[in-house]
Amino acid sequence: MSAAAPHALAPWASHPARSRGRRFPEPADPERNEHQRDRDRVVHSTAFRRLVYKTQVFVNHEGDLFRTRLTHSLEVAQIARSAARSLGLNEDLVEAIALAHDLGHTPFGHAGQDALHECMAAHGGFEHNPQSLRVVDRLEQRYFAFDGLNLSFETREGILKHCARRHAERLLAREPDGPARRFIEGTQPSLEAQLVNLCDEIAYGAHDIDDGLRSGLLEMPALREVALVAQVHDEALAVAPPGARPARVRSETVRRLLAALLADLIGSTRTALAEAEPADADAARRGAPLVRFGETMRRETVELKRLLFRSLYRHPDVVHKTTLARRDVGELFAFYSERPSEMSAEFAAAGAQPRVVADYIAGMTDRFALREHHRLSGERLFGPGP
């Protein structure tokens, strides 16, 4: 029996039968195409399970209903699959990329990444996108034949959505035809990778509003400064039954925001594809990105990001936790660098190499990082007890 046929693909979609393959060749699976296999490998990975205890905006212990990196990744996958189906793109590939795109994130979200980048400044720095690729290429240890998950080129390319030139050059030296080449040549990734990138923005914009309102750190009057939010909020109020609870109005507002962003993305991308008419997936990589918002919506998303940065990500309560989180990561790096034997056996065996220490810390969940800091320093920075 052959692998399941994909949903009707457009000529410019990434076709699994024309994949550029894996670093280590493997026999084809009789039931699944190459990108279905990628998705399944990601879901069963240790790094994927850890995302449930990694910060999105609010540290995990602050509330059971706030998003984590895992729920964020699932939301990105759902949004991206919906858009891919509408656009005739490869749903399995977008799902694999979406589920894997944050595997390299540190504990405590961007605060942990910034702290680890400072610690690694003299050793090449730290970025979570190259780290995500490092996770699926090397750090996952599940197979006898190779390190990593041995994902297809297309999934690996989508995971590496951002990469500083110095990191790209280092990756290219090891793999001349690998996914880092486009950062040197200035070409685009697949349309599926472009789609996941913007669906990531849609997901975190909407759910950070939802979590911010739920937490009380955001208030609707401030959010209404963004015209798009004011519009969807007014629409929600117009259809709300008498006495509707604020939580339902919030949910309806966020739902309408998601729908508006997704509709614009699909419509604008259809227009761009109709104008460009790329002959195939490779042709779609040349020139400007073809997955895009319309100009008006693009301006609205930029304004929304600015408001969230100003009112939520830089809220004093969030900044306080961010400061402590950065300290946790920085001090853990110093502890392990001086005493590598304190790391788990497989990492300790490599000694006090900075990149090994960074790998170990990056793989931690929030609560494990807090427990380790308490174990090594005797100080509890924040969070619940052990």
QUIPEFEN-V651798 format. One record per run of one state. SS is the DSSP state (H for helix, E for strand, L for the rest). FROM is the first residue (numbers start at 1). TO is the last residue. If there is no record, write none. Layout:
ss=(SS:SS)
from=(FROM:FROM)
to=(TO:TO)
This chain:
ss=(L:H:L:E:L:H:L:H:L:E:L:H:L:E:H:L:H:L:H:L:H:L:H:L:E:H:L:H:L:H:L:H:L:H:L:H:L:H:L:H:L:H:L:H:L:H:L:H:L:H:L:H:L)
from=(1:16:19:22:23:34:44:46:54:55:56:60:63:68:69:88:91:101:109:120:121:124:128:140:152:153:160:165:175:181:186:191:216:220:224:227:240:246:277:283:286:295:314:316:339:340:343:345:349:354:363:366:378)
to=(15:18:21:22:33:43:45:53:54:55:59:62:67:68:87:90:100:108:119:120:123:127:139:151:152:159:164:174:180:185:190:215:219:223:226:239:245:276:282:285:294:313:315:338:339:342:344:348:353:362:365:377:386)
